Every structure is written in C-alpha cells, then in structure tokens.
Amino acid sequence: MSTISANDLKTKGIAAIEAALAGQPEAVVSVRGKERFVVMDLDHYRYLRECELEAALAQTRADLASGRFVEESADAHLRRISPPAEGDG
C-alpha cells in the first residue's frame, strides 16, 4: 500500500491521491510521519461496505440459529437497555 504525506496532499491535492491509487485500491495518508488515514476509490469502499454488511448478516443468522436473541416488545426492550433514571434505586 502506498503512502501519501499530508504535505504532498496539501501541495498536490487530488493528483497525489490519484497517483497513489494508480494500480491499487487504497493508500495511507501520513501526518507528521504517522499513518493516520486511508483513502480509496469509491467502488472499492462500496465493495468493503458490502462485505461488512454481509458479515453482519451472517453473524445475525448465526445468533438466530443458536438462540442468542431476545423476543420482547419495544417498551420492554427500552426498559432493558435504558439506564435507570436518577432517584430510581
């Protein structure tokens, strides 16, 4: 993965990103010598996002298959996940 310095990004702008992404899907942006950000082509981002959503769906299916879920009303769910109000000891 190639690296773009923050200074190159500042001086060369989008051309620095385009050059770094030539032939590869992502590049790291370094700030003061430390890797801080990743830039990528939008199609690659969309692909990764789709993979992330597929993984979440697979995890949900596994949870359902193994019984790791709770059936309850919306009100019961909110009571279960909400912290008690001050004074409700």
C-alpha positions in Angstrom: 0.0 0.0 0.0 1.4 3.4 -0.9 1.7 6.3 1.4 0.8 10.0 0.8 2.2 12.5 3.1 0.0 15.2 4.4 2.4 17.7 2.8 2.0 16.1 -0.6 -1.7 16.1 -0.2 -1.6 19.8 0.7 0.7 20.8 -2.2 -0.5 18.4 -4.9 -4.1 17.9 -3.9 -6.2 15.3 -5.6 -3.3 14.5 -8.0 -1.4 13.0 -5.1 -4.4 10.7 -4.3 -4.8 9.7 -7.9 -1.1 8.8 -8.3 -1.1 6.8 -5.0 -4.2 4.9 -6.1 -2.8 4.0 -9.6 -2.9 0.3 -9.7 -4.0 -0.3 -6.1 -7.3 0.1 -4.3 -6.2 2.1 -1.2 -3.4 4.4 0.1 -2.4 5.6 3.5 -2.1 9.3 4.4 0.6 10.0 6.9 0.6 13.1 9.1 4.0 14.0 10.7 5.3 10.6 9.8 2.5 8.6 11.4 -0.1 6.7 9.4 -3.5 8.4 10.1 -6.0 7.9 7.3 -6.8 5.7 4.4 -8.1 6.9 1.0 -9.6 4.6 -1.6 -11.6 4.5 -4.8 -15.3 4.8 -4.1 -16.0 1.5 -5.8 -13.6 -0.2 -3.5 -15.2 1.5 -0.5 -18.6 0.3 -1.7 -17.3 -3.3 -2.0 -15.8 -3.2 1.5 -19.1 -1.8 2.9 -21.0 -4.6 1.2 -18.6 -7.1 2.7 -19.2 -5.6 6.1 -22.9 -5.8 5.7 -22.7 -9.4 4.6 -20.6 -10.3 7.7 -23.2 -8.6 9.9 -25.9 -10.6 8.2 -24.0 -13.8 8.7 -23.5 -13.0 12.4 -27.2 -12.3 12.8 -28.1 -15.6 11.2 -25.7 -17.4 13.5 -27.2 -15.7 16.5 -30.7 -16.6 15.5 -29.7 -20.2 14.8 -28.0 -20.6 18.2 -30.8 -18.9 20.1 -28.8 -15.8 21.0 -31.7 -13.3 20.9 -34.5 -11.9 23.0 -38.1 -11.7 22.0 -39.8 -8.7 23.6 -42.0 -5.7 23.0 -40.4 -2.3 22.1 -41.3 -1.0 25.6 -39.7 -4.0 27.3 -36.6 -3.6 25.1 -36.3 0.1 26.0 -36.7 -0.7 29.7 -34.0 -3.3 29.4 -31.4 -1.2 27.6 -32.0 2.2 29.3 -30.1 3.1 32.4 -32.3 3.8 35.4 -33.3 7.4 36.0 -31.7 9.3 38.8 -33.5 8.5 42.0 -34.7 5.1 40.7 -32.7 3.0 43.1 
